[in-house]
Amino acid sequence: MNISISKVKIIVMIPFGHLEKIRNEICKLGAGVIGNYTYCSTSSECIGTFIPNDHANPYIGNNNKLEKVKEEKLEVVCDINKVKKIISRLKEIHPYEEPSIDIIPLIDENYFEEEF
C-alpha cells in the first residue's frame, strides 16, 4: 500500500472568546479550503481538563489543581505544504501556554477503488 498524503486535519482546543480570531487568522493563511470554498471549519463545545504543574503559567486555572474548562474545538483541513506556517501562527495567537493541537493525515477519497 503506497499512500500519498496531501491534506491534514488540524484540530485545536480554544477557550471561549477566542475562536473567531483564531479561525480567521489560520484561514487567512490557507487553512479551511475545500474545493471552491474557503474558511471551511467545524467547531463544537467541549470540556477540557488539565493540571498545571509548578513550572506552568496557566492562562486559566491554578497550578497543581485540576481544572475543567469549557472550550471550543476547531477543526479545519489544510494542504500539507501550509501546515508549518499555520501551526506557527496558531501558536503565536493562541492564549494557552501549551495549546492542544492534533494534526491528522487525510487520505484522498480517490485512493479508494469503487466497488459495485
N, C-alpha and C positions, 0 to 999 in steps of 0.2 A: 504494500500500500504506500503510495507516494502522494502525500497531500501538501499542497502549497497554500500557505495562509497569507491572505492579502488584507483581511479585516480582523479587528478585535472588537470586543465589547468592553467598555470601561464602565465600572460600577464604583460609585463613591458615596460614602455616607456624609451628610451635611447637616449641621444644626439648623433648626428653623430660623428663617430670616435671611439666609444666605444663598438659597437655591437659585434664584433668578440671576444674581450677579455671576455665580459660578457657571451656570448653564450658558449665559450669554458670552462670557469670556472664552470658554472652550469651544463653543460653536463658531465664534468668530474666527478661530484658528483652524476650523475644518472638521471638528467632531460633529456627529449627528447628520451626516449626509447619507441619504438612501435614494439612489437613482436621481430623479429630478427634484428631490425635496431636500431642504436644509433645515437645520435646527430641530431635527427629529430626536425626541428623547422620551423617556418614561420616568416618572417619579412616583414614589409611594411612601407613605408614612410608616415608620417602624420605631422600635425601641432599641437603642444601643446600650451596651453595658461595658464598663471598664473600671479598673482600679489604677489610678496614677501612683507610681512609686515615689520615693523620696527625691529622686532626681528630675521628676516631671514638673512641667509648668503648665498645668491644665487650663484650657480656655473655659471649661465648665467643670465644676466639682472641686473636691479637695483631695489632697494626697492621702494615700493609704485608706481610702474609703470607697466602697463600691458605689458607683454612680449608675443611674438608669436615666437615659436622656431620650426625649422624643426627637427623632431625626427624620430626614427625608433621604431616601435612596435614589440617586440619579443614575440612569443608565443611558449610554449613548454608544452607537457604533462608530468606528474610526478606522480610516485607512492606516495600515501598519507603518507607512512612511511618515505619519504625522504624530505617532504615539509619544515619542520622546518630548517633542515640543509641547504637546497638550498636557502631559503629566507634569512637566516642569512648571508650566503656567498654573496648573491646578494647585500645585504645592505652594506656589507664591501667594495665591489669593485665598487659600483655604484657611479658616480661622484656627483649626486644630493644629497642635504641635506635630502630631503624627496622624495624618488622615488615613482612613481605611480605604485603600484603592485596590480593586481587583481588575486584572487585565486578562480577559478570556479569549483565546483564539477562536475564530469562527471559520467553519468550513463552508465554502460556497456551495449553494444548492445544485449548481451544475456538475459538481463532482459525482453526485449520485445518479446512477442509471435508472431510467424509467422501468417500472415493472408492470406488465399488463397480462 
